[in-house]
Protein backbone atom coordinates (compact mmCIF):
# COMPACT_ATOMS: atom_id res chain seq x y z
CA UNK A 1 0.00 0.00 0.00
CA UNK A 2 2.85 2.41 0.77
CA UNK A 3 4.35 1.80 -2.68
CA UNK A 4 1.03 2.73 -4.25
CA UNK A 5 0.88 6.07 -2.38
CA UNK A 6 4.43 6.90 -3.44
CA UNK A 7 3.66 6.05 -7.06
CA UNK A 8 0.48 8.12 -7.02
CA UNK A 9 2.33 11.07 -5.53
CA UNK A 10 5.06 10.75 -8.15
CA UNK A 11 2.45 10.75 -10.93
CA UNK A 12 0.73 13.83 -9.53
CA UNK A 13 4.04 15.69 -9.18
CA UNK A 14 5.01 14.71 -12.71
CA UNK A 15 1.68 15.96 -14.06
CA UNK A 16 1.97 19.25 -12.19
CA UNK A 17 5.53 19.79 -13.44
CA UNK A 18 4.45 19.26 -17.04
CA UNK A 19 1.49 21.65 -16.70
CA UNK A 20 3.62 24.29 -15.00
CA UNK A 21 6.11 24.18 -17.86
CA UNK A 22 3.26 24.79 -20.30
CA UNK A 23 2.01 27.91 -18.50
CA UNK A 24 4.91 30.27 -19.06
CA UNK A 25 4.71 33.99 -18.47
CA UNK A 26 4.01 36.08 -21.55
CA UNK A 27 7.06 37.63 -23.24
CA UNK A 28 8.36 40.98 -22.02
CA UNK A 29 6.72 42.98 -24.82
CA UNK A 30 3.31 41.53 -24.01
CA UNK A 31 3.78 42.18 -20.28
CA UNK A 32 4.82 45.76 -21.10
CA UNK A 33 1.61 46.31 -23.10
CA UNK A 34 -0.53 44.71 -20.39
CA UNK A 35 0.94 46.99 -17.72
CA UNK A 36 0.58 50.15 -19.78
CA UNK A 37 -2.94 49.26 -20.95
CA UNK A 38 -3.87 48.66 -17.30
CA UNK A 39 -2.43 52.03 -16.29
CA UNK A 40 -4.28 53.79 -19.11
CA UNK A 41 -7.54 52.12 -18.10
CA UNK A 42 -7.03 53.04 -14.44
CA UNK A 43 -6.31 56.67 -15.32
CA UNK A 44 -9.44 56.94 -17.51
CA UNK A 45 -11.83 55.10 -15.17
CA UNK A 46 -12.80 57.78 -12.66
CA UNK A 47 -16.29 56.67 -11.71
CA UNK A 48 -16.12 52.91 -12.13
CA UNK A 49 -15.42 50.64 -9.17
CA UNK A 50 -11.73 49.97 -9.63
CA UNK A 51 -10.79 46.43 -8.65
CA UNK A 52 -8.14 44.04 -9.84
CA UNK A 53 -10.80 41.57 -11.01
CA UNK A 54 -12.54 44.28 -13.08
CA UNK A 55 -9.21 45.26 -14.55
CA UNK A 56 -8.36 41.63 -15.42
CA UNK A 57 -11.75 41.22 -17.11
CA UNK A 58 -11.31 44.42 -19.09
CA UNK A 59 -7.81 43.45 -20.27
CA UNK A 60 -8.55 39.74 -20.75
CA UNK A 61 -5.65 38.55 -18.58
CA UNK A 62 -5.32 36.52 -15.40
CA UNK A 63 -4.62 38.16 -12.05
CA UNK A 64 -1.09 36.69 -11.79
CA UNK A 65 -0.22 37.95 -15.29
CA UNK A 66 -1.54 41.42 -14.48
CA UNK A 67 0.30 41.49 -11.15
CA UNK A 68 3.59 40.33 -12.69
CA UNK A 69 3.34 42.79 -15.58
CA UNK A 70 2.34 45.77 -13.46
CA UNK A 71 4.90 45.05 -10.75
CA UNK A 72 7.65 44.64 -13.32
CA UNK A 73 6.92 47.98 -15.00
CA UNK A 74 5.91 50.22 -12.10
CA UNK A 75 7.35 48.48 -9.00
CA UNK A 76 3.95 48.50 -7.32
CA UNK A 77 1.09 46.01 -7.45
CA UNK A 78 -2.15 46.95 -9.24
CA UNK A 79 -4.06 46.74 -5.95
CA UNK A 80 -1.60 49.06 -4.22
CA UNK A 81 -1.79 51.50 -7.15
CA UNK A 82 -5.59 51.56 -7.00
CA UNK A 83 -5.49 52.24 -3.26
CA UNK A 84 -2.89 55.01 -3.57
CA UNK A 85 -4.80 56.60 -6.44
CA UNK A 86 -8.02 56.60 -4.41
CA UNK A 87 -6.28 58.08 -1.37
CA UNK A 88 -4.69 60.80 -3.52
CA UNK A 89 -8.13 61.68 -4.90
CA UNK A 90 -9.59 61.94 -1.40
CA UNK A 91 -6.65 64.10 -0.30
CA UNK A 92 -7.14 66.37 -3.31
CA UNK A 93 -10.84 66.78 -2.52
CA UNK A 94 -10.09 67.64 1.10
CA UNK A 95 -7.41 70.17 0.17
CA UNK A 96 -9.57 71.86 -2.47
CA UNK A 97 -12.08 73.00 0.14
CA UNK A 98 -14.96 72.42 -2.27
CA UNK A 99 -16.36 69.55 -0.24
CA UNK A 100 -19.71 70.45 1.28
CA UNK A 101 -19.73 67.41 3.57
CA UNK A 102 -17.35 66.11 6.13
CA UNK A 103 -14.30 63.87 5.82
CA UNK A 104 -16.41 60.70 5.96
CA UNK A 105 -18.51 61.87 3.01
CA UNK A 106 -15.41 62.56 0.93
CA UNK A 107 -13.85 59.23 1.85
CA UNK A 108 -16.99 57.28 0.90
CA UNK A 109 -17.26 58.83 -2.57
C-alpha positions in Angstrom: 0.0 0.0 0.0 2.8 2.4 0.8 4.3 1.8 -2.7 1.0 2.7 -4.2 0.9 6.1 -2.4 4.4 6.9 -3.4 3.7 6.1 -7.1 0.5 8.1 -7.0 2.3 11.1 -5.5 5.1 10.7 -8.2 2.4 10.8 -10.9 0.7 13.8 -9.5 4.0 15.7 -9.2 5.0 14.7 -12.7 1.7 16.0 -14.1 2.0 19.2 -12.2 5.5 19.8 -13.4 4.5 19.3 -17.0 1.5 21.7 -16.7 3.6 24.3 -15.0 6.1 24.2 -17.9 3.3 24.8 -20.3 2.0 27.9 -18.5 4.9 30.3 -19.1 4.7 34.0 -18.5 4.0 36.1 -21.5 7.1 37.6 -23.2 8.4 41.0 -22.0 6.7 43.0 -24.8 3.3 41.5 -24.0 3.8 42.2 -20.3 4.8 45.8 -21.1 1.6 46.3 -23.1 -0.5 44.7 -20.4 0.9 47.0 -17.7 0.6 50.2 -19.8 -2.9 49.3 -20.9 -3.9 48.7 -17.3 -2.4 52.0 -16.3 -4.3 53.8 -19.1 -7.5 52.1 -18.1 -7.0 53.0 -14.4 -6.3 56.7 -15.3 -9.4 56.9 -17.5 -11.8 55.1 -15.2 -12.8 57.8 -12.7 -16.3 56.7 -11.7 -16.1 52.9 -12.1 -15.4 50.6 -9.2 -11.7 50.0 -9.6 -10.8 46.4 -8.6 -8.1 44.0 -9.8 -10.8 41.6 -11.0 -12.5 44.3 -13.1 -9.2 45.3 -14.5 -8.4 41.6 -15.4 -11.7 41.2 -17.1 -11.3 44.4 -19.1 -7.8 43.4 -20.3 -8.6 39.7 -20.7 -5.7 38.5 -18.6 -5.3 36.5 -15.4 -4.6 38.2 -12.1 -1.1 36.7 -11.8 -0.2 37.9 -15.3 -1.5 41.4 -14.5 0.3 41.5 -11.2 3.6 40.3 -12.7 3.3 42.8 -15.6 2.3 45.8 -13.5 4.9 45.1 -10.7 7.7 44.6 -13.3 6.9 48.0 -15.0 5.9 50.2 -12.1 7.3 48.5 -9.0 3.9 48.5 -7.3 1.1 46.0 -7.5 -2.1 46.9 -9.2 -4.1 46.7 -6.0 -1.6 49.1 -4.2 -1.8 51.5 -7.1 -5.6 51.6 -7.0 -5.5 52.2 -3.3 -2.9 55.0 -3.6 -4.8 56.6 -6.4 -8.0 56.6 -4.4 -6.3 58.1 -1.4 -4.7 60.8 -3.5 -8.1 61.7 -4.9 -9.6 61.9 -1.4 -6.7 64.1 -0.3 -7.1 66.4 -3.3 -10.8 66.8 -2.5 -10.1 67.6 1.1 -7.4 70.2 0.2 -9.6 71.9 -2.5 -12.1 73.0 0.1 -15.0 72.4 -2.3 -16.4 69.6 -0.2 -19.7 70.4 1.3 -19.7 67.4 3.6 -17.4 66.1 6.1 -14.3 63.9 5.8 -16.4 60.7 6.0 -18.5 61.9 3.0 -15.4 62.6 0.9 -13.8 59.2 1.8 -17.0 57.3 0.9 -17.3 58.8 -2.6 
